[in-house]
Amino acid sequence: MTARHDCRRAFAETLVALAERDSRVVAVCNDSVGSSNLTAFRARFPDRLINVGIAEQNLVGVSAGLASAGRIPFACGASCFLTGRALEQIKADLAYSRHNVKLCGLSSGMAYGELGPTHHSIEDLAWTRAIAHMTVVVPSDPIETAAAVQAAAAFDGPVFLRLSRMPVPVVCDERHSFEIGRSILLRDGTDLTIVAAGVTVTEALEAAALLDREGISAAVLNLSTIRPIDRERVVDAARRGPIVTVEEHTVHGGLGSAVAEVVVESHPTRMRMLGVPGVFAPTGSPAFLLQHFGLDAAGIREAARSLVRA
Amino acid sequence: MTRPATAAAIAERARRIRATSLQMVHAAKMGHPGGDLSAADILATLYFRVLSIDPAQPSHPARDRFILSKGHASAALYATLAEAAFFPAEWLASYMQPLSRLNGHPDRNKVPGVEANTGPLGHGLPIAVGAALGARLAGETWRTFVLTGDGELQEGSNWEAAMAAAQFELDRLTVIVDRNGLQQGDFTERTIGLEPLADRWRAFGFAVAEVDGHDVAALIDVFERLPLERGRPTAVIARTRKGRGVSFIENRAEWHHRVPTDAELALALVELAERRP
């Protein structure tokens, strides 16, 4: 089996490298030096690691203030608290104010599966995507995580980086140039397109391989920027056939909704939206929960098969 | 600013800010006159004496930062910025009109001199903490001031920020509390009380001064002694009266967002004129 990686490592290494090159880069966190993987950052740049304690509203406000004074803050914390608890600060202090803050929601989705629904972050895409001026990026593997962190730093404006802690294999090619707003076609296919982001990309690729053996040709689109969405590529997929979307998030307002918004306006096609179907997820390991909601390779294959043969 | 304004000159500016704010609220048929009048002397003292700012270069990197956390007092802030020539006074007539840059709450992207988009309460102090930290990280000496309402201190985010400001020893940060004792619905102490307010700030690690928020000379005296203690942020509790300067508006909860009638506006302007310093 291919080696799996915790993308937080790529995140942390890239952040240190960025800080080496650009003195404006600072990290802000909520007592999460360890879980945000900022130990090395703190050792290298003790003055540029700002730990505001367990206070997410203040974390986002402080980050806005730092940006107003010319810093480039990477505001880090568990996504469930960072986005949920400070949502109004994200709207007013970051997005509406157009402050150059990179909001890094770690352990997003169901990475904290066993800790229960309070710690699941399956609404963060819907929340952040609904806010004007927000850019929402969901990298799928260590290569894309590193590229996304660099792209976010170079981008002038607020960005939400949705980062997991679930170990994933490398799915992206080093040679692919990551660009905010551009999706990546990881696999071409003629019968349908599976659109995924983050930890579900690897499951989508496995599902496509399984479908191939049954004579179903599935394309896999890595939609790593949820907002602004790559309309062109989504319309292109819709023209070719049905679409299955897969997200480690509620089906209400996340990746699937974003794709559907484009599809219904531009080229209606049949869709299946896989995700958490409007319920609080039960307790269980992340892998169990993916399987439970049919977001693993087998579940995606099942949905794709029924859609193509319908 | 070329020459420091005298207390009398500042008081006259404050009087004009009050009159202009009421005219703006009257014209817009919307606004928060009680809080505008409450904050006028503090705003005038800051903008015409204390802050190191240049209206011709509103984004000068070395300027002092002022954040109006009680963003509903936007009319008073806009009137102050126009008095200080950050933008032409003609803009004021557009307050809250369709497509105006003068929103009902301050907007840094639209209005020169506005430092933060506020309105939702409890946002200003966290942003100010970040700004003060940013100055220190850059090795700069400019100062950060934030004016909060007193009812606004019921928002917990302020106390998250207060803890951080003390921990980070931000002695170039000053929070001014417009302590008028009223919030939208009632007196603060009858809602969720704030006393002992000075002790609370001290317990959170601030150096504290209490001052009459309508006594310009007393405000100048406090601001010119900043920082009150090395290594500590400062809290200035400015005791004020909501609606200050107009007898029938003063200290009445309903004027949090009432709009004066034509007759009330005329009477208010007469009262303000009679109080000319």
Interface residues (C-beta under 8 A of the other chain):
Chain A: V26 D47 R48 I50 V52 G53 A55 Q57 N58 V60 G61 V62 S63 A64 G65 L66 A67 S68 A69 G70 R71 P73 E88 Q89 A92 D93 Y96 S97 R98
Chain B: P61 R65 R108 N109 E115 A116 N117 T118 G119 P120 G122 H123 L125 P126 I127 A128 V129 G130 A131 A132 L133 G134 A135 L137 A138 E140 T144 G156 S157 E160 A161 M163 A164 Q167 F168
